[in-house]
Amino acid sequence: MFEQERRPLRTLQYIFCTDEYLLRINQDFLQHDYYTDIITFQLGDEPDTLGVEGEVYISIDRVRDNAKTLGIPVGKELLRVIFHGALHLCGYGDKTEEEVSLMRGKEEEYMRLLPG
């Protein structure tokens, strides 16, 4: 995926956690007081020739709730969120309707590439 987005990958860590753990990160680092399914941090400066470095925190509680609300398997929602975090590190945003639409399209594009 990073190759296709022309963003070399150096390191990427996924941290799977609870709602409460991610809420605390949201409060402490982003000054947001609400639950979220994912928070992505780009580490270091802008990606250089060595590549993207990042940490992606995912609330398994939120992923389960979102999957239930959407009526989809938890595994499918988890994959979507995993790609979502990686796409943030590739420079995609999700603040405007246009950005959300592009992000969702990219999530689906990469999910279709998975076997099964």
N, CA, C and O atoms as a Tinker XYZ file with bonds, in Angstrom:
   464  protein
     1  N      0.813000   -1.185000    0.000000    73     2
     2  CA     0.000000    0.000000    0.000000    64     1     3
     3  C      0.865000    1.261000    0.000000    63     2     4     5
     4  O      0.635000    2.171000   -0.796000    81     3
     5  N      1.839000    1.315000    0.874000    73     3     6
     6  CA     2.692000    2.504000    0.944000    64     5     7
     7  C      3.430000    2.702000   -0.376000    63     6     8     9
     8  O      3.604000    3.831000   -0.836000    81     7
     9  N      3.862000    1.600000   -0.979000    73     7    10
    10  CA     4.525000    1.691000   -2.276000    64     9    11
    11  C      3.589000    2.278000   -3.323000    63    10    12    13
    12  O      3.977000    3.160000   -4.090000    81    11
    13  N      2.350000    1.782000   -3.350000    73    11    14
    14  CA     1.365000    2.279000   -4.310000    64    13    15
    15  C      1.068000    3.759000   -4.104000    63    14    16    17
    16  O      0.753000    4.469000   -5.059000    81    15
    17  N      1.166000    4.219000   -2.879000    73    15    18
    18  CA     0.924000    5.627000   -2.566000    64    17    19
    19  C      2.197000    6.471000   -2.699000    63    18    20    21
    20  O      2.202000    7.670000   -2.418000    81    19
    21  N      3.265000    5.814000   -3.132000    73    19    22
    22  CA     4.562000    6.483000   -3.320000    64    21    23
    23  C      5.079000    7.133000   -2.031000    63    22    24    25
    24  O      5.639000    8.229000   -2.032000    81    23
    25  N      4.867000    6.410000   -0.949000    73    23    26
    26  CA     5.348000    6.846000    0.361000    64    25    27
    27  C      6.107000    5.682000    0.981000    63    26    28    29
    28  O      5.489000    4.763000    1.519000    81    27
    29  N      7.413000    5.702000    0.917000    73    27    30
    30  CA     8.156000    4.579000    1.501000    64    29    31
    31  C      7.836000    4.444000    2.991000    63    30    32    33
    32  O      7.633000    5.437000    3.689000    81    31
    33  N      7.795000    3.216000    3.456000    73    31    34
    34  CA     7.486000    2.933000    4.859000    64    33    35
    35  C      8.757000    2.574000    5.592000    63    34    36    37
    36  O      9.518000    1.707000    5.162000    81    35
    37  N      8.976000    3.242000    6.689000    73    35    38
    38  CA    10.124000    2.936000    7.547000    64    37    39
    39  C      9.679000    2.068000    8.711000    63    38    40    41
    40  O     10.134000    0.932000    8.850000    81    39
    41  N      8.792000    2.594000    9.550000    73    39    42
    42  CA     8.247000    1.810000   10.661000    64    41    43
    43  C      6.786000    2.175000   10.874000    63    42    44    45
    44  O      6.372000    3.317000   10.677000    81    43
    45  N      6.027000    1.181000   11.277000    73    43    46
    46  CA     4.614000    1.395000   11.573000    64    45    47
    47  C      4.223000    0.438000   12.686000    63    46    48    49
    48  O      4.419000   -0.773000   12.583000    81    47
    49  N      3.666000    1.002000   13.751000    73    47    50
    50  CA     3.207000    0.189000   14.866000    64    49    51
    51  C      1.710000    0.387000   15.049000    63    50    52    53
    52  O      1.214000    1.513000   15.051000    81    51
    53  N      1.004000   -0.721000   15.202000    73    51    54
    54  CA    -0.412000   -0.675000   15.532000    64    53    55
    55  C     -0.545000   -1.071000   16.991000    63    54    56    57
    56  O      0.013000   -2.082000   17.418000    81    55
    57  N     -1.279000   -0.282000   17.754000    73    55    58
    58  CA    -1.525000   -0.550000   19.160000    64    57    59
    59  C     -3.035000   -0.714000   19.319000    63    58    60    61
    60  O     -3.799000    0.224000   19.090000    81    59
    61  N     -3.451000   -1.906000   19.708000    73    59    62
    62  CA    -4.870000   -2.195000   19.889000    64    61    63
    63  C     -5.190000   -2.029000   21.363000    63    62    64    65
    64  O     -4.518000   -2.595000   22.225000    81    63
    65  N     -6.225000   -1.245000   21.643000    73    63    66
    66  CA    -6.498000   -0.865000   23.028000    64    65    67
    67  C     -7.998000   -0.768000   23.286000    63    66    68    69
    68  O     -8.816000   -1.101000   22.428000    81    67
    69  N     -8.337000   -0.309000   24.476000    73    67    70
    70  CA    -9.736000   -0.135000   24.885000    64    69    71
    71  C    -10.204000    1.290000   24.597000    63    70    72    73
    72  O     -9.403000    2.175000   24.294000    81    71
    73  N    -11.504000    1.487000   24.698000    73    71    74
    74  CA   -12.079000    2.830000   24.585000    64    73    75
    75  C    -11.448000    3.793000   25.579000    63    74    76    77
    76  O    -11.078000    4.912000   25.224000    81    75
    77  N    -11.328000    3.353000   26.826000    73    75    78
    78  CA   -10.823000    4.235000   27.882000    64    77    79
    79  C     -9.373000    4.648000   27.626000    63    78    80    81
    80  O     -9.004000    5.801000   27.848000    81    79
    81  N     -8.562000    3.714000   27.163000    73    79    82
    82  CA    -7.166000    4.021000   26.871000    64    81    83
    83  C     -7.072000    5.054000   25.748000    63    82    84    85
    84  O     -6.313000    6.019000   25.842000    81    83
    85  N     -7.851000    4.840000   24.685000    73    83    86
    86  CA    -7.794000    5.762000   23.551000    64    85    87
    87  C     -8.436000    7.108000   23.892000    63    86    88    89
    88  O     -8.000000    8.142000   23.386000    81    87
    89  N     -9.458000    7.108000   24.735000    73    87    90
    90  CA   -10.049000    8.368000   25.190000    64    89    91
    91  C     -8.997000    9.211000   25.908000    63    90    92    93
    92  O     -8.918000   10.423000   25.709000    81    91
    93  N     -8.207000    8.569000   26.729000    73    91    94
    94  CA    -7.163000    9.296000   27.466000    64    93    95
    95  C     -6.136000    9.917000   26.505000    63    94    96    97
    96  O     -5.704000   11.053000   26.698000    81    95
    97  N     -5.757000    9.167000   25.481000    73    95    98
    98  CA    -4.833000    9.704000   24.471000    64    97    99
    99  C     -5.489000   10.876000   23.750000    63    98   100   101
   100  O     -4.849000   11.899000   23.504000    81    99
   101  N     -6.757000   10.723000   23.417000    73    99   102
   102  CA    -7.494000   11.782000   22.730000    64   101   103
   103  C     -7.533000   13.050000   23.583000    63   102   104   105
   104  O     -7.363000   14.156000   23.070000    81   103
   105  N     -7.754000   12.884000   24.867000    73   103   106
   106  CA    -7.794000   14.030000   25.780000    64   105   107
   107  C     -6.407000   14.651000   25.975000    63   106   108   109
   108  O     -6.249000   15.869000   25.898000    81   107
   109  N     -5.425000   13.815000   26.223000    73   107   110
   110  CA    -4.089000   14.308000   26.558000    64   109   111
   111  C     -3.341000   14.918000   25.378000    63   110   112   113
   112  O     -2.650000   15.925000   25.537000    81   111
   113  N     -3.471000   14.326000   24.209000    73   111   114
   114  CA    -2.676000   14.767000   23.069000    64   113   115
   115  C     -3.435000   15.643000   22.078000    63   114   116   117
   116  O     -2.840000   16.489000   21.409000    81   115
   117  N     -4.743000   15.441000   21.984000    73   115   118
   118  CA    -5.522000   16.183000   20.985000    64   117   119
   119  C     -6.543000   17.124000   21.608000    63   118   120   121
   120  O     -7.216000   17.866000   20.893000    81   119
   121  N     -6.665000   17.102000   22.932000    73   119   122
   122  CA    -7.626000   17.922000   23.661000    64   121   123
   123  C     -9.061000   17.696000   23.167000    63   122   124   125
   124  O     -9.866000   18.625000   23.100000    81   123
   125  N     -9.359000   16.430000   22.823000    73   123   126
   126  CA   -10.715000   16.031000   22.429000    64   125   127
   127  C    -11.270000   15.152000   23.537000    63   126   128   129
   128  O    -10.585000   14.246000   24.012000    81   127
   129  N    -12.497000   15.407000   23.950000    73   127   130
   130  CA   -13.090000   14.643000   25.041000    64   129   131
   131  C    -14.211000   13.755000   24.511000    63   130   132   133
   132  O    -15.371000   13.903000   24.894000    81   131
   133  N    -13.845000   12.826000   23.622000    73   131   134
   134  CA   -14.825000   11.883000   23.082000    64   133   135
   135  C    -14.119000   10.610000   22.633000    63   134   136   137
   136  O    -12.912000   10.584000   22.390000    81   135
   137  N    -14.927000    9.554000   22.535000    73   135   138
   138  CA   -14.408000    8.270000   22.072000    64   137   139
   139  C    -14.176000    8.341000   20.563000    63   138   140   141
   140  O    -14.870000    9.055000   19.838000    81   139
   141  N    -13.197000    7.592000   20.124000    73   139   142
   142  CA   -12.906000    7.488000   18.699000    64   141   143
   143  C    -12.389000    6.079000   18.431000    63   142   144   145
   144  O    -11.940000    5.393000   19.349000    81   143
   145  N    -12.453000    5.653000   17.182000    73   143   146
   146  CA   -11.972000    4.315000   16.870000    64   145   147
   147  C    -10.481000    4.281000   16.584000    63   146   148   149
   148  O     -9.848000    3.234000   16.723000    81   147
   149  N     -9.906000    5.428000   16.180000    73   147   150
   150  CA    -8.510000    5.430000   15.764000    64   149   151
   151  C     -7.874000    6.796000   15.975000    63   150   152   153
   152  O     -8.507000    7.836000   15.797000    81   151
   153  N     -6.607000    6.761000   16.357000    73   151   154
   154  CA    -5.769000    7.964000   16.391000    64   153   155
   155  C     -4.442000    7.577000   15.759000    63   154   156   157
   156  O     -3.844000    6.559000   16.107000    81   155
   157  N     -3.995000    8.399000   14.834000    73   155   158
   158  CA    -2.754000    8.137000   14.111000    64   157   159
   159  C     -1.754000    9.241000   14.415000    63   158   160   161
   160  O     -2.079000   10.426000   14.354000    81   159
   161  N     -0.541000    8.838000   14.740000    73   159   162
   162  CA     0.535000    9.789000   14.977000    64   161   163
   163  C      1.658000    9.540000   13.985000    63   162   164   165
   164  O      2.189000    8.433000   13.891000    81   163
   165  N      2.010000   10.574000   13.255000    73   163   166
   166  CA     3.218000   10.500000   12.447000    64   165   167
   167  C      4.377000   10.842000   13.374000    63   166   168   169
   168  O      4.350000   11.868000   14.053000    81   167
   169  N      5.370000   10.004000   13.402000    73   167   170
   170  CA     6.514000   10.220000   14.276000    64   169   171
   171  C      7.598000   10.972000   13.522000    63   170   172   173
   172  O      7.782000   10.778000   12.321000    81   171
   173  N      8.304000   11.819000   14.227000    73   171   174
   174  CA     9.373000   12.574000   13.599000    64   173   175
   175  C      8.831000   13.663000   12.699000    63   174   176   177
   176  O      7.660000   14.037000   12.774000    81   175
   177  N      9.704000   14.161000   11.852000    73   175   178
   178  CA     9.329000   15.206000   10.911000    64   177   179
   179  C      8.567000   14.606000    9.743000    63   178   180   181
   180  O      8.270000   13.411000    9.719000    81   179
   181  N      8.259000   15.459000    8.776000    73   179   182
   182  CA     7.622000   14.965000    7.554000    64   181   183
   183  C      8.430000   13.788000    7.018000    63   182   184   185
   184  O      9.652000   13.756000    7.164000    81   183
   185  N      7.754000   12.824000    6.401000    73   183   186
   186  CA     8.477000   11.666000    5.862000    64   185   187
   187  C      9.597000   12.109000    4.922000    63   186   188   189
   188  O      9.417000   12.976000    4.066000    81   187
   189  N     10.743000   11.491000    5.110000    73   187   190
   190  CA    11.872000   11.816000    4.249000    64   189   191
   191  C     12.199000   10.596000    3.393000    63   190   192   193
   192  O     11.360000    9.712000    3.222000    81   191
   193  N     13.392000   10.551000    2.866000    73   191   194
   194  CA    13.762000    9.434000    2.001000    64   193   195
   195  C     13.796000    8.112000    2.748000    63   194   196   197
   196  O     13.725000    7.053000    2.124000    81   195
   197  N     13.904000    8.148000    4.081000    73   195   198
   198  CA    13.883000    6.919000    4.863000    64   197   199
   199  C     12.468000    6.371000    5.012000    63   198   200   201
   200  O     12.287000    5.192000    5.315000    81   199
   201  N     11.483000    7.208000    4.804000    73   199   202
   202  CA    10.116000    6.745000    4.817000    64   201   203
   203  C      9.287000    7.187000    6.005000    63   202   204   205
   204  O      9.762000    7.842000    6.932000    81   203
   205  N      8.043000    6.802000    5.933000    73   203   206
   206  CA     7.033000    7.125000    6.932000    64   205   207
   207  C      7.310000    6.347000    8.213000    63   206   208   209
   208  O      7.654000    5.166000    8.182000    81   207
   209  N      7.153000    7.036000    9.335000    73   207   210
   210  CA     7.202000    6.397000   10.645000    64   209   211
   211  C      5.924000    6.783000   11.377000    63   210   212   213
   212  O      5.568000    7.961000   11.428000    81   211
   213  N      5.233000    5.800000   11.942000    73   211   214
   214  CA     4.002000    6.148000   12.623000    64   213   215
   215  C      3.541000    5.138000   13.644000    63   214   216   217
   216  O      4.007000    4.000000   13.704000    81   215
   217  N      2.596000    5.609000   14.449000    73   215   218
   218  CA     1.900000    4.770000   15.417000    64   217   219
   219  C      0.406000    4.970000   15.180000    63   218   220   221
   220  O     -0.072000    6.089000   14.995000    81   219
   221  N     -0.311000    3.853000   15.191000    73   219   222
   222  CA    -1.755000    3.883000   14.997000    64   221   223
   223  C     -2.396000    3.183000   16.188000    63   222   224   225
   224  O     -2.158000    2.000000   16.430000    81   223
   225  N     -3.207000    3.926000   16.925000    73   223   226
   226  CA    -3.919000    3.393000   18.083000    64   225   227
   227  C     -5.349000    3.100000   17.664000    63   226   228   229
   228  O     -6.034000    3.966000   17.119000    81   227
   229  N     -5.798000    1.878000   17.919000    73   227   230
   230  CA    -7.144000    1.457000   17.517000    64   229   231
   231  C     -7.886000    0.925000   18.736000    63   230   232   233
   232  O     -7.399000    0.040000   19.441000    81   231
   233  N     -9.078000    1.481000   18.973000    73   231   234
   234  CA    -9.937000    0.987000   20.044000    64   233   235
   235  C    -10.744000   -0.203000   19.523000    63   234   236   237
   236  O    -11.599000   -0.055000   18.649000    81   235
   237  N    -10.463000   -1.365000   20.064000    73   235   238
   238  CA   -11.201000   -2.562000   19.679000    64   237   239
   239  C    -12.663000   -2.433000   20.114000    63   238   240   241
   240  O    -13.556000   -2.953000   19.445000    81   239
   241  N    -12.911000   -1.745000   21.228000    73   239   242
   242  CA   -14.295000   -1.520000   21.675000    64   241   243
   243  C    -15.085000   -0.759000   20.613000    63   242   244   245
   244  O    -16.206000   -1.146000   20.284000    81   243
   245  N    -14.513000    0.317000   20.074000    73   243   246
   246  CA   -15.177000    1.130000   19.044000    64   245   247
   247  C    -15.364000    0.332000   17.764000    63   246   248   249
   248  O    -16.413000    0.406000   17.125000    81   247
   249  N    -14.338000   -0.433000   17.389000    73   247   250
   250  CA   -14.425000   -1.239000   16.167000    64   249   251
   251  C    -15.589000   -2.225000   16.285000    63   250   252   253
   252  O    -16.361000   -2.392000   15.341000    81   251
   253  N    -15.711000   -2.871000   17.430000    73   251   254
   254  CA   -16.823000   -3.815000   17.640000    64   253   255
   255  C    -18.176000   -3.101000   17.565000    63   254   256   257
   256  O    -19.103000   -3.578000   16.909000    81   255
   257  N    -18.277000   -1.958000   18.240000    73   255   258
   258  CA   -19.539000   -1.211000   18.215000    64   257   259
   259  C    -19.878000   -0.711000   16.815000    63   258   260   261
   260  O    -21.030000   -0.784000   16.388000    81   259
   261  N    -18.869000   -0.199000   16.101000    73   259   262
   262  CA   -19.101000    0.285000   14.737000    64   261   263
   263  C    -19.546000   -0.854000   13.827000    63   262   264   265
   264  O    -20.453000   -0.676000   13.014000    81   263
   265  N    -18.919000   -2.017000   13.953000    73   263   266
   266  CA   -19.289000   -3.165000   13.128000    64   265   267
   267  C    -20.736000   -3.568000   13.393000    63   266   268   269
   268  O    -21.488000   -3.870000   12.466000    81   267
   269  N    -21.113000   -3.567000   14.660000    73   267   270
   270  CA   -22.490000   -3.918000   15.025000    64   269   271
   271  C    -23.470000   -2.907000   14.432000    63   270   272   273
   272  O    -24.492000   -3.287000   13.861000    81   271
   273  N    -23.158000   -1.628000   14.570000    73   271   274
   274  CA   -24.023000   -0.567000   14.034000    64   273   275
   275  C    -24.147000   -0.677000   12.517000    63   274   276   277
   276  O    -25.229000   -0.491000   11.961000    81   275
   277  N    -23.033000   -0.981000   11.854000    73   275   278
   278  CA   -23.030000   -1.072000   10.390000    64   277   279
   279  C    -23.530000   -2.416000    9.879000    63   278   280   281
   280  O    -23.800000   -2.568000    8.687000    81   279
   281  N    -23.657000   -3.395000   10.780000    73   279   282
   282  CA   -24.112000   -4.720000   10.383000    64   281   283
   283  C    -23.092000   -5.471000    9.542000    63   282   284   285
   284  O    -23.449000   -6.201000    8.617000    81   283
   285  N    -21.819000   -5.284000    9.871000    73   283   286
   286  CA   -20.752000   -5.964000    9.142000    64   285   287
   287  C    -19.894000   -6.757000   10.115000    63   286   288   289
   288  O    -19.926000   -6.499000   11.318000    81   287
   289  N    -19.126000   -7.719000    9.614000    73   287   290
   290  CA   -18.251000   -8.482000   10.502000    64   289   291
   291  C    -17.195000   -7.584000   11.155000    63   290   292   293
   292  O    -16.716000   -6.630000   10.541000    81   291
   293  N    -16.843000   -7.897000   12.393000    73   291   294
   294  CA   -15.840000   -7.126000   13.127000    64   293   295
   295  C    -14.515000   -7.126000   12.361000    63   294   296   297
   296  O    -13.837000   -6.101000   12.298000    81   295
   297  N    -14.150000   -8.258000   11.787000    73   295   298
   298  CA   -12.904000   -8.356000   11.043000    64   297   299
   299  C    -12.841000   -7.391000    9.872000    63   298   300   301
   300  O    -11.789000   -6.813000    9.600000    81   299
   301  N    -13.953000   -7.211000    9.180000    73   299   302
   302  CA   -13.990000   -6.281000    8.046000    64   301   303
   303  C    -13.818000   -4.836000    8.526000    63   302   304   305
   304  O    -13.083000   -4.059000    7.917000    81   303
   305  N    -14.489000   -4.488000    9.607000    73   303   306
   306  CA   -14.365000   -3.135000   10.147000    64   305   307
   307  C    -12.948000   -2.898000   10.675000    63   306   308   309
   308  O    -12.404000   -1.803000   10.526000    81   307
   309  N    -12.359000   -3.907000   11.282000    73   307   310
   310  CA   -10.996000   -3.767000   11.773000    64   309   311
   311  C    -10.028000   -3.514000   10.612000    63   310   312   313
   312  O     -9.155000   -2.652000   10.713000    81   311
   313  N    -10.176000   -4.247000    9.530000    73   311   314
   314  CA    -9.316000   -4.027000    8.366000    64   313   315
   315  C     -9.489000   -2.617000    7.809000    63   314   316   317
   316  O     -8.511000   -1.965000    7.441000    81   315
   317  N    -10.731000   -2.150000    7.749000    73   315   318
   318  CA   -10.984000   -0.802000    7.249000    64   317   319
   319  C    -10.250000    0.235000    8.096000    63   318   320   321
   320  O     -9.636000    1.162000    7.568000    81   319
   321  N    -10.322000    0.067000    9.420000    73   319   322
   322  CA    -9.683000    1.014000   10.326000    64   321   323
   323  C     -8.155000    0.920000   10.216000    63   322   324   325
   324  O     -7.466000    1.937000   10.286000    81   323
   325  N     -7.632000   -0.279000   10.047000    73   323   326
   326  CA    -6.189000   -0.448000    9.860000    64   325   327
   327  C     -5.736000    0.317000    8.615000    63   326   328   329
   328  O     -4.742000    1.041000    8.662000    81   327
   329  N     -6.453000    0.162000    7.512000    73   327   330
   330  CA    -6.113000    0.905000    6.298000    64   329   331
   331  C     -6.296000    2.404000    6.508000    63   330   332   333
   332  O     -5.503000    3.203000    6.010000    81   331
   333  N     -7.328000    2.783000    7.233000    73   331   334
   334  CA    -7.592000    4.196000    7.505000    64   333   335
   335  C     -6.368000    4.858000    8.147000    63   334   336   337
   336  O     -5.942000    5.933000    7.722000    81   335
   337  N     -5.816000    4.216000    9.160000    73   335   338
   338  CA    -4.634000    4.767000    9.823000    64   337   339
   339  C     -3.447000    4.875000    8.890000    63   338   340   341
   340  O     -2.739000    5.881000    8.898000    81   339
   341  N     -3.225000    3.854000    8.091000    73   339   342
   342  CA    -2.113000    3.873000    7.140000    64   341   343
   343  C     -2.310000    4.988000    6.109000    63   342   344   345
   344  O     -1.351000    5.654000    5.720000    81   343
   345  N     -3.539000    5.185000    5.675000    73   343   346
   346  CA    -3.830000    6.245000    4.700000    64   345   347
   347  C     -3.577000    7.628000    5.293000    63   346   348   349
   348  O     -3.112000    8.526000    4.591000    81   347
   349  N     -3.877000    7.806000    6.574000    73   347   350
   350  CA    -3.535000    9.078000    7.226000    64   349   351
   351  C     -2.030000    9.334000    7.112000    63   350   352   353
   352  O     -1.604000   10.454000    6.829000    81   351
   353  N     -1.236000    8.294000    7.333000    73   351   354
   354  CA     0.218000    8.443000    7.254000    64   353   355
   355  C      0.698000    8.708000    5.826000    63   354   356   357
   356  O      1.804000    9.207000    5.616000    81   355
   357  N     -0.136000    8.371000    4.862000    73   355   358
   358  CA     0.189000    8.650000    3.456000    64   357   359
   359  C     -0.292000   10.035000    3.029000    63   358   360   361
   360  O     -0.116000   10.435000    1.878000    81   359
   361  N     -0.903000   10.765000    3.968000    73   359   362
   362  CA    -1.291000   12.136000    3.682000    64   361   363
   363  C     -2.772000   12.373000    3.451000    63   362   364   365
   364  O     -3.175000   13.498000    3.155000    81   363
   365  N     -3.589000   11.339000    3.581000    73   363   366
   366  CA    -5.031000   11.510000    3.380000    64   365   367
   367  C     -5.684000   12.029000    4.657000    63   366   368   369
   368  O     -5.343000   11.597000    5.758000    81   367
   369  N     -6.613000   12.945000    4.502000    73   367   370
   370  CA    -7.333000   13.509000    5.629000    64   369   371
   371  C     -8.765000   13.011000    5.664000    63   370   372   373
   372  O     -9.199000   12.252000    4.798000    81   371
   373  N     -9.493000   13.454000    6.688000    73   371   374
   374  CA   -10.911000   13.098000    6.800000    64   373   375
   375  C    -11.699000   14.179000    7.534000    63   374   376   377
   376  O    -12.616000   13.883000    8.300000    81   375
   377  N    -11.332000   15.426000    7.291000    73   375   378
   378  CA   -12.008000   16.542000    7.965000    64   377   379
   379  C    -13.172000   17.100000    7.153000    63   378   380   381
   380  O    -14.143000   17.588000    7.730000    81   379
   381  N    -13.093000   17.038000    5.832000    73   379   382
   382  CA   -14.161000   17.566000    4.982000    64   381   383
   383  C    -14.903000   16.411000    4.322000    63   382   384   385
   384  O    -14.414000   15.281000    4.308000    81   383
   385  N    -16.079000   16.693000    3.778000    73   383   386
   386  CA   -16.837000   15.657000    3.079000    64   385   387
   387  C    -16.043000   15.090000    1.909000    63   386   388   389
   388  O    -16.068000   13.886000    1.655000    81   387
   389  N    -15.345000   15.960000    1.206000    73   387   390
   390  CA   -14.531000   15.519000    0.066000    64   389   391
   391  C    -13.402000   14.596000    0.522000    63   390   392   393
   392  O    -13.146000   13.570000   -0.108000    81   391
   393  N    -12.732000   14.956000    1.607000    73   391   394
   394  CA   -11.663000   14.119000    2.138000    64   393   395
   395  C    -12.196000   12.770000    2.618000    63   394   396   397
   396  O    -11.571000   11.735000    2.386000    81   395
   397  N    -13.349000   12.781000    3.285000    73   395   398
   398  CA   -13.950000   11.537000    3.770000    64   397   399
   399  C    -14.294000   10.634000    2.594000    63   398   400   401
   400  O    -14.049000    9.428000    2.641000    81   399
   401  N    -14.852000   11.203000    1.554000    73   399   402
   402  CA   -15.211000   10.428000    0.369000    64   401   403
   403  C    -13.972000    9.787000   -0.264000    63   402   404   405
   404  O    -13.992000    8.611000   -0.626000    81   403
   405  N    -12.913000   10.558000   -0.393000    73   403   406
   406  CA   -11.669000   10.037000   -0.955000    64   405   407
   407  C    -11.084000    8.952000   -0.049000    63   406   408   409
   408  O    -10.628000    7.915000   -0.532000    81   407
   409  N    -11.099000    9.192000    1.260000    73   407   410
   410  CA   -10.574000    8.221000    2.216000    64   409   411
   411  C    -11.344000    6.908000    2.120000    63   410   412   413
   412  O    -10.739000    5.838000    2.060000    81   411
   413  N    -12.677000    6.981000    2.104000    73   411   414
   414  CA   -13.495000    5.757000    2.021000    64   413   415
   415  C    -13.204000    4.995000    0.729000    63   414   416   417
   416  O    -13.121000    3.766000    0.729000    81   415
   417  N    -13.052000    5.721000   -0.352000    73   415   418
   418  CA   -12.726000    5.078000   -1.624000    64   417   419
   419  C    -11.399000    4.345000   -1.567000    63   418   420   421
   420  O    -11.276000    3.227000   -2.067000    81   419
   421  N    -10.404000    4.979000   -0.955000    73   419   422
   422  CA    -9.089000    4.353000   -0.816000    64   421   423
   423  C     -9.152000    3.137000    0.110000    63   422   424   425
   424  O     -8.516000    2.118000   -0.162000    81   423
   425  N     -9.915000    3.238000    1.203000    73   423   426
   426  CA   -10.066000    2.093000    2.106000    64   425   427
   427  C    -10.623000    0.901000    1.328000    63   426   428   429
   428  O    -10.099000   -0.209000    1.414000    81   427
   429  N    -11.683000    1.146000    0.577000    73   427   430
   430  CA   -12.315000    0.076000   -0.205000    64   429   431
   431  C    -11.362000   -0.476000   -1.261000    63   430   432   433
   432  O    -11.302000   -1.686000   -1.477000    81   431
   433  N    -10.627000    0.403000   -1.908000    73   431   434
   434  CA    -9.669000   -0.016000   -2.931000    64   433   435
   435  C     -8.668000   -1.018000   -2.359000    63   434   436   437
   436  O     -8.415000   -2.059000   -2.966000    81   435
   437  N     -8.104000   -0.710000   -1.206000    73   435   438
   438  CA    -7.114000   -1.593000   -0.629000    64   437   439
   439  C     -7.732000   -2.848000   -0.017000    63   438   440   441
   440  O     -7.104000   -3.907000   -0.017000    81   439
   441  N     -8.939000   -2.745000    0.497000    73   439   442
   442  CA    -9.608000   -3.926000    1.039000    64   441   443
   443  C     -9.940000   -4.929000   -0.068000    63   442   444   445
   444  O     -9.902000   -6.140000    0.151000    81   443
   445  N    -10.264000   -4.420000   -1.251000    73   443   446
   446  CA   -10.557000   -5.315000   -2.391000    64   445   447
   447  C     -9.321000   -6.102000   -2.832000    63   446   448   449
   448  O     -9.452000   -7.156000   -3.453000    81   447
   449  N     -8.143000   -5.608000   -2.521000    73   447   450
   450  CA    -6.915000   -6.297000   -2.910000    64   449   451
   451  C     -6.591000   -7.495000   -2.016000    63   450   452   453
   452  O     -5.749000   -8.326000   -2.356000    81   451
   453  N     -7.268000   -7.570000   -0.874000    73   451   454
   454  CA    -7.017000   -8.681000    0.058000    64   453   455
   455  C     -7.662000   -9.968000   -0.439000    63   454   456   457
   456  O     -8.740000   -9.925000   -1.031000    81   455
   457  N     -7.032000  -11.096000   -0.213000    73   455   458
   458  CA    -7.634000  -12.368000   -0.630000    64   457   459
   459  C     -8.873000  -12.685000    0.207000    63   458   460   461
   460  O     -8.977000  -12.313000    1.375000    81   459
   461  N     -9.802000  -13.382000   -0.433000    73   459   462
   462  CA   -10.989000  -13.864000    0.265000    64   461   463
   463  C    -11.998000  -12.836000    0.415000    63   462   464
   464  O    -13.059000  -13.091000    0.985000    81   463
